[in-house]
Amino acid sequence: MTDVIHEFSMEMSCEGCCAAAKRVLGEIGVDGDAVVTNLETKTVIVTTDASVEKLLEALKKTGNEIQYIGVKE
């Protein structure tokens, strides 16, 4: 499969929230270099061939509110 760039909106209040997103995505095999978090815009960008459902399921483990925005061009 080809990697796709997914964008998520995630309620984050600190760098710990950003680290949690990277940690839970790492648990499902997403390389840390493939995850870009932005505390200011409260977004998580993930480049992977994993399904949106799998990504959402992992990100929900952070306990933060998460919403899928869509595929970035």
Phi, psi and omega in degrees: 000156179266141177293141179238147178262113181255143177241133179235148170261128182222130179291110181230137181242352182201174179295335177297323177295319178297316180296323179296320179299314180295322182296311183291328176289325176297327180295338178256013173094011178273120181300140180303329178291344181269003182241125177239119178254147178226106182296322182296315181265355181056049179235154175232123178251127183233126176254111187196167173260004178291153181288155178301319181300316180294320179295315179298317180300317179293312183296330178295337179293345178289339183086359180267155176291131184226142179217136178279125178271312178149189179275133177271142179278000000 
